[in-house]
């Protein structure tokens, strides 16, 4: 993935998260949980993009 696409994706996620935090009325706890979930997902995605972790599609949970 080219670096410019990576930067555009990160900016888009940041702007969307900012819009949700600014204009969608929610309780502070829900906003905090949403922010944490988005940051964790972006970090996992970045780790996959840079090859630090493998494809999580083959990960099985349970039996």
N, C-alpha and C positions, 0 to 999 in steps of 0.2 A: 504494500500500500504506500503510495507516495506521501511524502510528509505534508504537502499542501492539503490533501484530502483528510489526513489525520487532524490537522489544525482546524479545517472547516467543520469536521464532525464534533470536535471538542467545543468550538465556539457555538455551534448549533445547540448542543446539549446544555451548555451554560446559559444561553439566552432563553431557552425553553424553561429551564429550572428557575431562572430569575423571573420570567413572566408568571409562572405558576405561583411563586412565592409572593409576588407583588400584587397580582390581581385576583387570585382565587382566595376567597375567605375560608380559612381553615384554622383550627386550633393550633397553637404553637407546638404542641407535642407531635401532632400529625405532620406538620411541616418539617420538624426535626427528623422524624423517622423517614419521610420521603427523601430528604436531602442525604441522609446516611445511605439509604438504599441506592440512590442514583450514583453517589460517589463510589460505593463498593462495586457496582456494576461497571462503571467506567474504568476503574482500576483493573478489574478482571479482564475487561475487553482489551485494555492497553497491554497487559501482560501477555495475552494471547497474540496480539498483533506483533509484538516484539519477540515472540517465541520463547518467552520465559517459562510459560506453562503450555501444555499441549492442548489439544482439542477436548473441550469438556463435553462434547456430544456423545462420546463413547463412555462417559461415566455412568455407572449403574448404581442406583440407590435401592437397597432392599435385596430381594431374592432374584 
